[in-house]
Amino acid sequence: MGAELSEDTFRALARSSPWRFSTLHFTWPTGADGDVECWLSRPGRLRVRDARGERVVREEASTPPEPVLRADGLVASRPRAYTHDIDDPMWDNYVFVSMLDPEELSEDVTLSDLRSEALGGRETWWARAVPGKGYEPRCGCCPLLWSRVSDWFEYGDGAPGWEPPAGTVYPEAYDVALDVATGIVVRLSPVGGSRSDLGFETTIHEAEMSVPSA
């Protein structure tokens, strides 16, 4: 059964990536250092070719448990990534890991302006996302949705009255695009804010699916 785009199915897709595909060939932008070409094989094997043509292989033990699936094949509930060996190997920082498994977008994030629009010839679901008070990124120092909330938990320990450094301007929201077949983030664009390094676009070249796509 295919899934129709709604706030509920967008959240379910954000939970689903570890069980949507088994291999993925993609390009990941790394800013000033140039793009890297990546080959991910689940569980736990990542091969990377950087701008100098060097290939780096990283392997990590990863044994994703079985989630609770919905009738449309998306994930209804799952263990949190930080309590189980679900994460893919990391490259550079945890934004890379969360891009591949954007579980943090599935809860305590306000979604609006949902639409289905192809990106790079692939079915893609889009939403404008605003982190709520309970937003819980996989890593507080490099969240997908950098915000006062993420900094408050990471640097202010959730203390009342905490203020960010002078001059900090957080984005009002983020435009987020999820590839429907794989569930990964293929585009993230901040709306406003004082940082120019928050957005990215992931280019998918090929994927081998684990389950029928939504």
C-alpha positions in Angstrom: 0.0 0.0 0.0 1.4 3.4 -1.0 1.5 6.3 1.5 0.0 9.7 0.7 1.8 12.7 2.0 0.5 14.2 5.2 2.1 15.4 8.4 1.7 11.9 9.9 3.4 10.1 6.9 6.2 12.7 6.7 7.0 11.9 10.4 6.8 8.2 9.7 9.1 8.5 6.7 11.6 10.4 8.9 11.7 7.4 11.2 12.0 4.8 8.5 15.4 5.2 6.8 17.3 2.3 8.5 14.8 -0.1 7.1 14.2 1.4 3.7 17.4 0.6 1.8 20.4 -1.7 2.1 22.9 0.1 -0.1 23.2 3.8 -1.2 25.6 5.6 -3.6 25.5 9.3 -3.1 27.4 12.6 -3.0 27.7 14.6 0.2 28.8 18.3 0.3 31.6 19.1 2.7 31.8 22.9 2.2 35.3 24.3 1.6 36.8 20.8 1.4 34.7 19.9 -1.6 32.2 17.1 -2.1 32.8 13.5 -1.2 31.4 10.4 -3.0 30.0 7.8 -0.7 29.0 4.2 -0.9 27.0 3.0 2.2 26.2 -0.7 2.7 24.0 -1.5 5.7 24.8 -2.6 8.3 27.8 -0.6 9.2 30.1 -0.2 6.1 30.9 3.2 4.5 33.3 3.8 1.7 34.3 7.4 0.9 36.2 9.0 -2.0 37.3 12.6 -1.2 38.3 15.5 -3.4 41.9 14.1 -3.6 40.6 10.8 -5.0 41.5 8.8 -1.8 39.1 6.1 -0.6 38.4 5.6 3.0 36.5 2.7 4.5 34.8 2.9 7.9 33.1 0.0 9.5 31.0 0.0 12.7 29.0 -2.7 14.3 25.3 -2.0 13.5 22.5 -4.4 14.1 19.2 -2.5 13.7 16.3 -4.1 15.6 13.0 -4.7 14.0 10.6 -1.7 14.2 6.9 -1.6 14.3 5.7 -1.1 10.7 2.5 0.5 9.5 0.3 -0.9 6.7 2.0 1.4 4.2 5.4 0.1 5.0 6.6 3.1 7.0 7.8 2.9 10.6 5.2 3.5 13.3 7.6 3.2 16.2 11.3 2.3 16.8 14.0 2.4 19.4 15.9 5.6 19.7 19.2 5.5 17.7 21.3 6.4 20.8 20.0 3.4 22.7 20.7 0.8 20.0 23.3 0.1 17.3 21.3 1.7 14.5 23.5 4.5 13.3 25.5 4.4 10.1 29.2 5.2 10.3 29.9 8.9 10.7 31.8 11.1 8.2 32.9 14.5 9.5 30.1 15.0 12.0 26.7 13.8 13.2 24.8 15.9 10.6 26.0 13.3 8.2 24.5 10.5 10.4 21.2 12.3 10.9 21.0 13.1 7.2 21.0 9.3 6.6 18.5 8.7 9.4 16.5 11.9 10.2 14.6 10.4 13.2 14.9 13.7 15.0 12.4 15.2 12.6 9.7 12.8 13.6 8.8 14.3 17.0 8.5 17.8 18.6 8.9 19.5 15.3 6.1 21.6 13.8 5.6 20.9 10.1 3.8 23.0 7.6 3.7 23.7 3.8 3.9 20.0 3.0 4.2 19.2 -0.7 5.3 16.4 -3.0 7.8 17.6 -5.7 10.5 15.7 -7.5 14.1 16.4 -6.8 16.7 15.0 -9.3 14.0 12.9 -10.9 13.2 11.2 -7.5 9.9 11.4 -5.6 10.5 13.8 -2.7 8.4 15.1 0.2 9.0 18.6 1.4 8.0 20.4 4.6 8.8 23.6 6.5 10.1 22.5 9.9 10.3 24.5 13.2 11.8 22.7 16.2 9.6 22.7 19.3 10.6 22.8 23.0 11.1 19.0 23.1 13.2 18.8 19.9 15.9 16.2 20.5 18.7 16.0 18.0 20.9 13.0 17.7 23.8 15.3 18.7 23.3 18.6 20.3 26.4 20.2 18.9 25.5 19.4 15.3 21.7 19.1 15.0 19.8 19.1 11.7 17.7 22.0 13.0 20.1 24.4 14.7 18.0 26.5 17.0 17.7 28.1 20.4 16.2 24.8 21.6 19.1 22.7 20.5 21.6 25.2 22.0 19.6 25.5 25.2 19.9 21.8 25.8 23.5 21.5 24.7 25.1 24.6 26.2 22.6 25.9 28.7 21.7 22.5 30.3 18.1 23.4 30.0 18.5 26.1 32.7 15.9 28.9 32.9 17.2 32.2 31.8 19.9 30.9 29.5 20.8 33.2 26.6 22.9 32.5 23.5 26.0 34.5 22.7 25.5 38.0 21.6 24.8 38.4 17.9 23.3 34.8 17.5 20.4 34.8 15.1 18.6 31.5 14.7 16.7 30.5 11.6 13.0 31.0 11.7 12.5 27.6 10.2 14.0 25.0 7.8 12.8 23.7 4.5 13.4 20.0 4.6 13.2 17.5 1.7 13.0 13.7 2.3 13.7 11.3 -0.5 10.6 9.0 -0.4 12.3 5.8 -1.5 15.1 6.0 1.0 13.9 8.3 3.8 17.1 10.3 3.9 17.4 14.2 3.8 18.2 15.3 0.3 17.9 19.0 0.9 18.0 21.2 4.0 17.7 25.0 3.7 17.5 27.4 6.7 15.1 30.3 6.5 16.9 33.3 7.9 19.5 33.2 10.6 23.1 34.3 11.0 24.8 31.1 9.7 25.5 30.3 6.1 26.8 26.7 6.8 23.6 25.0 7.7 22.1 24.1 4.4 23.1 21.1 2.2 21.9 19.0 -0.7 22.6 15.2 -0.9 22.7 13.8 -4.4 21.5 10.1 -4.7 23.0 8.2 -7.5 21.7 4.7 -6.8 20.0 2.8 -4.0 19.1 -0.8 -3.4 15.8 -1.0 -1.5 15.0 -3.1 1.5 11.2 -2.8 1.3 8.8 -1.5 -1.3 8.8 2.3 -1.4 5.8 4.2 0.0 
